[in-house]
Amino acid sequence: MKKYLLFLLAAILPALRIGAQQPPGVACQEWQVVAGDTIPHVRIRPVWVFARGADLRRYRKLVAAVKKVYPVAKIARARMTEMEAELQRLPTKKAQKAYIRGVYRQIKEEYTPVVKHMTRTQGKVLLKLIDRETDYTAYEVLREFRGGFVAGFWQTLSRVFGQDLKSEYDAEGDDRLLEQIVRYYEAGLL
């Protein structure tokens, strides 16, 4: 009897271990019992097929950039909403300017180390995602909160380094791949 129990245990143990692990390429595996039958529901991760290796490298670079930059863009949206509400509450232009200066210093202290270690691709993705999240380009945000001269200065400087603060997010056109990556990231598929 002990031999049969040992044999049964040895046969069942690997099966239990296999059922607990997710197979590669599967995002979620669930089981549902319908009329006494067990039916698997498997959500498969998206598979990209690229004709050239360079396209695959570009895609992976974009995915890495979104993973690093998207949380910053979400924080920017929250801060922007908070700032707009607070500016509506403040009675005078002087109080509003003081508030903006204080928020600017706080953001500069907190995010300068993060931004300094970004690549150009990550910077471009950040500008696009800020536009996606806030519905304002980075130039419009600067012009609104810091003034036209400061916005013009940073736009000129960014153009020297190949960036554009006025670039808009186009989910249906040029930024279609970026939009898809962001959606996969939000769904937890990346």
Secondary structure by P-SEA (a helix, b strand, c coil): caaaaaaaaaaaaaaaaaaacccccccbbbbbbcccbbbbbbbbcbbbbbccaaaaaaaaaaaaaaaacaaaaaaaaaaaaaaaaaaaacccaaaaaaaaaaaaaaaaaccaaaaaaccaaaaaaaaaaaaaaccccaaaaaaacccaaaaaaaaaaaaaacccccccccccccaaaaaaaaaaaaaccc
